[in-house]
Amino acid sequence: MTTRVQHRSRKALRYSLEEFKAAYNLPDDEAARLFQRFGPSIRELDTLMRAKTMRGNISLDNAPTSSDGSSRSGK
């Protein structure tokens, strides 16, 4: 049995600069810079913007801590 898969048109997978700017409430210059650098792909731009918002929530300090909360590395 064959299942028919519907594909989105290429246009449906792209932002216009105005759509991108509005979707993320970006200033004109920032939206244009990102759009020029990463292109109009909805997937790429959405992934980029998700990563930018998560950046502040990721702890880069992986030093183990002791039970009293002090760092074991001595720093």
C-alpha positions as CSV (number, residue, x, y, z in Angstrom):
1,M,0.0,0.0,0.0
2,T,1.3,3.4,-0.9
3,T,0.6,6.5,1.2
4,R,0.6,9.8,-0.7
5,V,2.6,12.5,1.0
6,Q,1.8,16.1,0.5
7,H,4.7,18.4,0.3
8,R,4.7,22.1,1.1
9,S,5.6,24.5,-1.6
10,R,9.0,26.1,-1.5
11,K,7.4,29.4,-0.8
12,A,5.7,28.0,2.3
13,L,9.1,27.1,3.8
14,R,10.5,30.6,3.6
15,Y,10.0,33.8,5.4
16,S,9.9,37.2,3.7
17,L,12.1,39.7,5.5
18,E,8.9,41.5,6.8
19,E,7.4,38.2,8.1
20,F,10.7,37.3,9.9
21,K,11.0,40.7,11.4
22,A,7.4,40.6,12.7
23,A,7.6,37.0,14.0
24,Y,10.5,37.9,16.3
25,N,9.8,41.6,16.8
26,L,13.3,42.4,15.5
27,P,14.7,45.8,14.6
28,D,15.1,46.4,10.9
29,D,18.9,46.2,10.9
30,E,19.1,43.0,13.0
31,A,16.4,41.2,10.9
32,A,18.2,42.2,7.7
33,R,21.6,41.0,9.0
34,L,20.3,37.6,10.1
35,F,18.2,37.2,7.0
36,Q,21.2,37.9,4.7
37,R,23.5,35.6,6.7
38,F,21.1,32.6,7.1
39,G,18.7,33.1,4.2
40,P,14.9,32.9,4.2
41,S,14.6,29.3,5.4
42,I,11.9,29.1,8.1
43,R,13.6,26.1,9.7
44,E,17.0,27.7,9.9
45,L,15.8,31.0,11.2
46,D,13.4,29.5,13.7
47,T,16.2,27.2,15.0
48,L,18.6,30.2,15.2
49,M,16.1,32.2,17.2
50,R,15.4,29.3,19.5
51,A,19.1,28.9,20.2
52,K,19.4,32.6,20.8
53,T,16.7,32.5,23.4
54,M,18.1,29.4,25.1
55,R,21.6,30.8,25.3
56,G,20.9,32.5,28.6
57,N,19.4,29.4,30.1
58,I,22.3,27.1,29.5
59,S,24.9,26.8,32.2
60,L,28.4,26.5,30.8
61,D,29.9,25.8,34.2
62,N,30.3,22.0,34.5
63,A,32.6,22.0,37.5
64,P,31.4,19.4,40.0
65,T,30.4,20.8,43.4
66,S,30.7,19.3,46.8
67,S,27.7,18.7,49.1
68,D,28.2,22.1,50.7
69,G,27.9,23.8,47.3
70,S,31.5,24.8,46.9
71,S,33.4,24.0,43.7
72,R,35.7,21.0,43.9
73,S,38.1,22.6,41.4
74,G,39.1,25.3,43.9
75,K,38.3,28.1,41.6
